[in-house]
Amino acid sequence: MHYESGQLVRQALTYAKPWQRYVIGLVMIVGGVVLVLIGHVAGGLLAVAGVLLLWRMARNRLRRSSSISGTAE
């Protein structure tokens, strides 16, 4: 079943502020887990996408903060 939610999430992430992106990632994880618990296996993909989103954002934030602190010395 195709729900076309990918385009909606992509558009939301495009216009979201950084703190809103973290909320979207957490909602994706929680929603995916809930879907898996009620029997929708595709919810696992949603949860994995949320984890991937948060991981990439955290990695970029750490990379950015280390490059900023490295230039100050």
N, C-alpha and C positions, 0 to 999 in steps of 0.2 A: 504494500500500500504506500502510495506516495502522498505525503502531506504538504509538500512544498514549504516546509518550515525552514529549510536551509537558507533560502533567499531572504526570509524575514529576519532570521538571526544575523545574517551577513549585513543587512541594511541597518539593523539595530546597533551592531558593533561599529559600523562605519561612523555613525553620528553620536555615539555614546562618549561620555567623559570617562577618564581612566577609572574612577571609582565605580561607575556604572558597569564597566566591563567586568570588574571583579564580581559584582552582584549577578550579572548575566551568567558568568561561569559557574558560580555557586548554584544558581537556579537550574542550570543545565545538569549539574551533577545530581542534585536532589531529585529533580524531575525524572532523570534517567533511572535512578535507583528505585523510585516509586513505580515507574513503568515496569521494570524488571520484576519487582515484587508482585505486581498484579498479573504478570504473565506475558508481557510484551518484550520479547527478546531484543528488539531494536532499541529499547531504552538503554541497553548497555552501550550502544554506539553514541547515544546522546551524552551519557555520563563520561565516556572516554573523551569525547570532544570537549567537554567542560574541563576535564583534567588537563588536557593538552593546551587549551586556551590559557588556563591559569599558570601552567608551567612555563609557557612561552612568555607570558607577561612578566612573571617573576624573574626569569632569566634575562630578559631585556632590561629590566629595572636594575638588576645587579650589575650587568655589564655597563650600563649608563652611569651608575653611581661610582663604579670603580674607575672609569675613564675620567670622570670629573675630579675625583679626589687625586688621581695620578697627575693631573696637570697643575694642581695647586701647589705641589711640592717643589 
